[in-house]
Amino acid sequence: MTHRLAGLQAGVLALFVALAVVPAAAATTASVRIAGDAVGVETTVDTTPGTFGPDSCPGHSAAGAIDKAVNANWDRMKFVSTILGESHTYTNNDYWNFFVNDANSAVGVCDHIVSPGDRILMFVQRDSAAFAPTVFPLALSGAPSTVAPGQPFTVVVRELRFDYVSPATTPVPVAGATVSGGGASAQTDAAGMATLSIAAPGSFTLRAARSNNVPSAAAAVTVTGAPAPPGSPPVPPVPPALGPAPDRSAPGATIVGIAEGRRFARGAGPRRLRARVAPDPSGLRAVKLRLTRNDRGRCTYFSGKSERFRRNERGGRCGAVNGHWFTVGSSTEVDYLLPSRLPRGRYVLDVKATDKADNDDGARRRGSNRIVFHVG
């Protein structure tokens, strides 16, 4: 569906038409793990451009990577219920949870656009009676890429903990996890460390497991060279490669052109909805607007798809939360032209930007990313 965008150039108002779609991208390599009750997949795939499925998910999204990993054998829906014939529909507080790069994702599988090397994990989550997560994945780190036969080495196992309140995922050292591979195994101590050695040369994979946790991804180890002398001290955990600090800050978006609390005369309601987004280190993925109207208790929201006001969700209940967001592009300068001037009513205009690290600002601030105004 097209959106009407307005911009001023040389003092002349021009209309631009743009499709609200994600641009096509070249193939991107990512790893995918599916950890179900009865099904399991661990593979590497190349995503492709285009869209697929009933929700038109981008082919280069996490959903596209999952589609390749299971050869399209899943429901191909934005809100995943079934993968490889295994369904989790919250009947018993169970559902398919989505992690990317060892962190609980803030967006869904269709909305996360894959970056090279992304690690995608789908696993079965079970909420408590208080609707808190109870299942957490394990992360295994510190394994050397090569080691001598019989040489002890130490690895670290952490539990990736999260809740539904904070967006952060916290790695916590875990005791009692079993690390095994190459005919060797050891349990982690209170610091999450386990020391093991592999006697035979060859290429092996290590994995950490513990009851009620999602097992870790496989870690590759090659055993080669001359055997280590008896009594050799353990090789300490290999520190992770240092990269840039992850972007955890939401992009700042501000509405411009309409003052907070402004009253417009009847018939003189605004047509242009404008906003400005501060530059973001990860780059912008999408900017969305939400416009809701209360006309003497009759509450509606502006649909970007049909370009008209529609009845609010939940039986027409009032409140901006019952309206719908619509995407207006990914530019730092937003200038959206409504099909006509706004009629009488009390309006709430919200703006929200999402960056390519999946950060968005859910807090509403009057006079900044939320403007309340009246017409008539």
N, C-alpha and C positions, 0 to 999 in steps of 0.2 A: 504494500500500500504506500502511495506517495504521501509526503508531507510538504506543505507549502512553507518555504523559508523566505524571509524578506531581508534585503540588505540595501543600504544606501550607497550609491556609487555616483560621484559627480553630481550630487544633489537630486538624483532621480531614483525613485523607488522602483526596484526591479524584483521580479519574482523568479525564484529558482525552484526547480523540482528535483528532489533527490530521493532515491530509494533507501529506506532504512534497513539496509542489509550489511553484513560484514563482508569486506572485500575478499575475493578469492586469494588463497595463499598457496605457496608451493608445499610439497610434501615435507612433513616434519616428523622426526623419529622420536618415539616415546616408548617407555616400558609400561606394561599393563599387568596388573595382578587382580584376579578374581578369587576371593576367599569366601566361599559359601559353606553351608553345612555339609553338602554332599558334592559340590562341584569346585574345581580349582583350576586356574589358568595362570601361567606366568610366562610372558612372552614380550617381544619387542616388535613394534609395528611402525609403519610409515603412514601418516594421515594423508588425506587427499582433499582437494578443494571440492566445492559444491555443497549440496544439502541432501538430507535423506530423512525418511521417517515421517510420521504424521505431524510432528512438531517442527519439521524443517530444520533439524539441528545441523549446524555447520559441520562439514566433513573434517575440518581441521580442529574441531573441539575435542574435549575429553570423550564426549559421546562418540565421535567419529573414531577415536582410537579404540574404544571398547568394541565398536561395531566390527572393526578389523580383527580384533583379538578373538572374538567369538564367532566370526564368520556370519554376522548378522543374526545369530541365534539368541535373540533377546527381544523384549517388547519394543525397543527403539523409541521409547518415550522420554520426554523431558523429566518426568518424575518416575524413576525406575521402579518397577515391581518385580519383573521376572528376567533372570539371566540364565541361559542354558537350561531352561525348564524349571528352575528353582525360584519359587515365588515367596516374597515377603511383603505383606500388605498391611502391616501394623495390626493384624488380628490379635496377635499376642505381644503387642508393643515391639514388633520386629520390623525392620526395614533395611534396605540396601544403603549403607553409608558411603560417602565419597571423600577420599583423601587424595591430596596431590602434594608430592614432595614432602612426605612425612608430616603433613598438617591437614586438619579438618578444613575442607574447602568452604569458603564463604558464599560460593555460588554453585549452581547446579552443573551437571555434566554437559549440558548444551551450551552453557554460558562461559565455561572456562576454555579459552583458546590455547592450544598446546604450544609450548615453547620447546626448542630442542632439548632433549634429555629429561623432560618431565617424567616423573614417576607417579603413575595413576594406580590407585587401589580402591576396589569396591569390596566391602565386607559386610557381614550381617551384624547389625547393631540391635541390641535389645535394651529398651528403656526400663527403668525401675517404675514402681507404682507412682513415684513422684515425678515421672517423666525426665529422669536424668540418665545419661548414657552409662552403660555398665560394661561395655566391651571396648578394649583399647588395643591397637596394634603394637607389636614389638619392633624395635629398630636395632639392628646389629651393626656395629662399627668397629674399626680398629684392626681388622684382619689384614695381615701383610699380603701383598700381591704374590710374592715368592718367599719361600722359606726352605731351609735345609731339612732333609729327612730327620725326624726325631728332635728337631729344634722346638722347644716350648715357645708358645706365643700367647699373648693375652688379648682378649677382645672385650668389648663393652656392650651390654644390652640395656636398652632403655624402653620404658613404656611411654607411649605417646598419649598423654592425657589431655582431655578437653572437656568443656561443658557447653551448655547452650546460652550462657550469659556472656562470657568473654570470647572474642574471636580468636584468641591465642591458643595454640597447642603447645603444651609443655612436656619436653622429654624428661622423664624421671627414672634414675637408675633402679633396676628391679632385681630382687634376690629370688633365687629358686628357679630361674629359667635354665633350660638345658640347651647348650650349644653343641651341635653334633655335625659330623661330616668326615669323610675319609677314614672311617673306622674308628674315630676318636670322639669322645664326648666329655663334657664337664658342666658343672652347675655354677651359676653366678653367685657371688657373695653379696653382702649388703650394699656394696658400691657398684653392683651390676657387672663385676668383672669375672671372667672365667679364663683359665689357662689350660691349654690342651696342646698336644703335639701329634703329628701324623707321621707314621714310620715309613710308609711306602711312597716312592716317587709317583707323580702323576698330577692331573688337574682335578680338583675337587670343589664342591660347594659346601659352605657352612650355612646353617640355619638355626635360629633361636626359637624355642617353643616353650610355652607354659600354659597350664590349664586356664581356660577362660580368657586367654589372650589370642589375638590374631598372630600367627607365626610371622617372623620377619621375612623380608625378601632374602633371596640367596646371595651369599657373598663368595666370590671366586678366590681360590687359593691354589697356587701351583707349587708343588713340592719337588725340588730339583737340586742337583749338585751333590757334593760329598756329605755323608751323614754328619750331623753335629756331634761334637765330643760329648761323652757322658757328663752329666752335671752342668751342662750349659745353662746360663741364666735365661729366663724367659725374655723374649722380645716384647717390649712394651707396646701398648696399643698404638697403631699408626694414627697420628692426628689427622683430622679431616683437612682437606685443602681449603685454604682461606679464600673466600670470594667476597664480593661486595655484600654489605649488610642487606638483608631482605627489606623491601619496602613494606612497612606496616601502616603507613599514614594514608588516610583517605584524601582524595583530591578535594580542595575547597571550592565550592560553587556558590555564587552570589547572584541574586536577582537584581537587575538594574532596570531603570525606566519607569517603575511604578513604586511610589513611596508607600511605606507601611502605614496603614490606616487611611489611605487616601479615599475620598468620595468623588465619584464621577457623576455628572448629571445624567439623567435618564436619556438614553439615545446617544450618549457620548462615551460609552464604555470602550476600553482599549481594544485594539486588534493585535498589536505586536506584543509578544511575550519574549523578553530578552533576559539573558543571563551571561555571566562571565565566570570561567573556571580558571583557577590558578594553574600554572605549568606544573606537571607531575613527573617525577623521575622515571616512573614506569610507562608513561604515556597513557592517554585516555582510550578507554575501550568504548564507552557510551555515555551520553548525557541524556537524562530523562526529565520530563516535566509531568506534573500532576496538577490538574485544575479542577477544583470542585466548587459547586454552587449551591447555596441555600436560598431559595426564594419562598419566604414565609412558610418554612417547614417542608417544602418540596425539594428534595436533595438529589442532585445529579452530578455527574462527572463528565468531563470532555473526553471523548474517545478519539485518539489519534488515528485509529483505523478507519472509522466511519466519518470523522471530522464533524461530529455533532454531539450534543449532550445526551447522555443516557442515564437511566435510573441507577442510583447507587446499588452496590452489592448488599447482600443480607437484608432483603426486603425493603430496600430504599432507605435504610437507616442513615441519618446524617453523620457527618464527621469525615474529615479528609482521608482517614485510614480506609474508608469504604469506597474510595475512588480508585482509579487505575492509572499507573504510570504509562507514558508512551515515549518512545525513543525519538530524539531529534538530531541524531548524529554523534560525532565524536570530536567536534571542534571546541576550542576554548572560548569561542564567541558564538553564542546561541541567539538567533533572531528568528522566531517562529511567527508566521502570519496566520491569524485565525481567519476562517472563511467570512466572518462578519463581526461587527462590533458586539460586545457582550451586552446582553439585556439586563434588566433589573435583577438584583440579588446581592448576597454577601458571598465573596469569593475567597478561596484559599489557593494560592499558587505556590507550589513546591518545586525545587530543582534538586537533582541528585546526580552526581557523576561517579562513574566506576572506572578505576584504572586497570591496566593490564596485569597488575598483581592481585586483582580481585578485591581491592579495597573500595568501600564506598561509605559515605557518611550517612548513617541512619538517624542521627540526632536532628531535630527540627529546631531552628532558631529564628524567631520572629525578627523581621527587619534584615535578614541575611539570606538564608536559603529557603525561607518561608515569608511570604507577604500576604497579609489579609487586607482586602480593600472592598469597597462597596460601589454599586452602580444603582442610581435612582433613589 
